[in-house]
């Protein structure tokens, strides 16, 4: 919080100083070493802001891309879980069917043994 306030104050100070120096230039006055340093600092600050904005855009793009990939992976996991559930149900049905057939075969064998 304090850092943001200090940064904001420094940016405003650089802006005002740069405007004062620009006025000095338009009036044809000579620049002092301090004026040149202030202009350099202002330029560096502007470049840092541009780099920061660019970096933030890249981070946002990366974040969006990662979120999309995570959503896609989650969808694939959900689809896989659904298929697993379907396979489980098919196996239950198959097991019941095999048990029924087994019971039928055993009953037929008992009858054969009794009549045979």
Phi, psi and omega in degrees: 000309180297321180298319180294320180293315180298315179299316180297317179296316180296319179298317180295320179296316178298318180299311181295319180295320179295321177295319178296319180291321178298320178297320179298319180295316181295334178276357178080015180280157179282147178267141175274169177301322179297319178300315181296318179297318178298318178298319178296317178298318179297316179297316179298319179298317179297318179295320178297319178298317179296317178296320179297316178297317179298316179297317179297321178297316179297319178296316178298317178298316179296318178299315178298317180297315179296319178298320179295316179296320178296318177298318178297317180295318178298322178296317179297320178296316178299317178297318179296317178298321178296316178296320178298316178298320178296319179295319177301315180296318177299319179295320177299313180298316180297318178298316178298318180297314179297318178298319179296315179297318179300315179298318179297316180296318179296319179296318179295320179294321177299316180295318179299319181292325180288321183269345190265000000 
